[in-house]
Amino acid sequence: PAFAPVARTPMSAKADQQQISGQGPRRRRDPCFTAPVFFTLSMLFLAAAAVCAVLGFAPYSPPRLLAAPAAAALVAVFGALALVLLVLTFPSVRLFLRIMRPYSSPRTKEAIVAAFSAHDSPVPVGEGWAFFIQKQKPAGRALALGPGWRRVVKTSGTESGGVRVQVGMRMGELTRVLFQRGEALHDRPQFDELSVGGAVRTAAHGWGTRAWWLDGVARLEAVERGTGRVLEVGRGDPAFLEVALSPRYTLLEAEITGRPNALVRVVKRTFPAPAAGEAPAVEHLDPVAFVASDFAILFVYGDRCVTYAGTPADPSAPEVRLTSADLRGRYYARVLGCPCGADTDEVDTVADAHTIIETVWPFEVVVARLADQANMELFSPGPLDLARAPGVLARFHALRGGRTDIRFRVAPGGTLWSVCVSVRAGPRDGGPGTTPRHLREWLQAVHSLGVSRGAPHPGKVVPPDLGPVQGVPLQGLWEEVLAWDGP
């Protein structure tokens, strides 16, 4: 059945029903900059240590409220936590200062063009170079486009019938803008706080199987770095992909097309990971039916696999109401394999179904860094043996931990696969500048599934080499993919 339009309130709009055009963001914090959070927590732990010290050691008449051994233990614990948070604060402060100075976030197109006209123009951070998981410090000078460059330019009368926005706008905000028109995005990255420009620059995507995020971008306006030349390209122009993906340009505005908002039935299934070389039972994973879904994603862990499949739902079906706390709880349940992460069969709007995490939480980012967690994604034209993938990848994750998720975009001329791993990077056996051991092993596992060439996601970990997989430029890969769609 086809998707039927439905008028529902997207989750992204529940906390803020105001018009987004001409107003500031709903959440003014940037998850990349966590220094204030760390510093505040460190001061609270220091205060707690001081209170314990007073209760356990201050010279006053008994009875004491806290025994000396207990007080000493608590002081040590709180003091250690405060020290760790202070250490985490200073790198965050340096990153913050490095990005925001000597440039502030410009609020006019003229200011942005002037900044990028110089031969040694700065790195455009908010436009997408600070992506969501691997926060890389920019080399040299940087200019943040996000805070002052995230408004709606035009919502009607555009050539494609879409919405024209400044590229610093966040995905959650764009979702609300389209909802006001009764629309949803065809596909989009599943984190609300990613910027439009960052998603374009990295060819990001969600879990749609017939269209990815870049397919909904109709026009782009950009400035050429070093010359200040402003140009605008449409989707059919020969220079479209170069402007979209090349660091030679800095994006300014994007025209985005939507689709009628509709209800989608999202079915989650969990099943034990099969043995290496074996395919899961058809009732657990039917590759033909899975690929035929309008939305699909497969998670593979060391002991289990999780599938999400989305298909059109009856417009009169009751819609599930999920909050940000629900999303966070489900994220933890899926990662930890808790019983509360049981199978589900729910109906939601397309607008809501795109979001799995509203923001990238500072605590999780810090834990991932301390654990040497690497997040790498490979785009590949395949072919990928989906039936064997759960067994092969589960064997790798049983040894190394972490998980792999698999998504795909089906076109008349071929299928583009996205294979993404989150795992401890491991030692660099060849020394600095070489691919970590665990990523090399993962690339070998993916290669054994039929992936012979691919392009790494530029917003995540990009290893020095791809081992047995032949590396291809992201722009060249997308030129091949768009040719699959035909005229």
Order of alpha helices (4+ residues) and beta strands (2+ residues): alpha-alpha-alpha-beta-beta-beta-beta-alpha-beta-alpha-beta-beta-alpha-beta-beta-beta-alpha-beta-beta-alpha-beta-alpha-alpha-beta-alpha-beta-beta-alpha-beta-beta-alpha
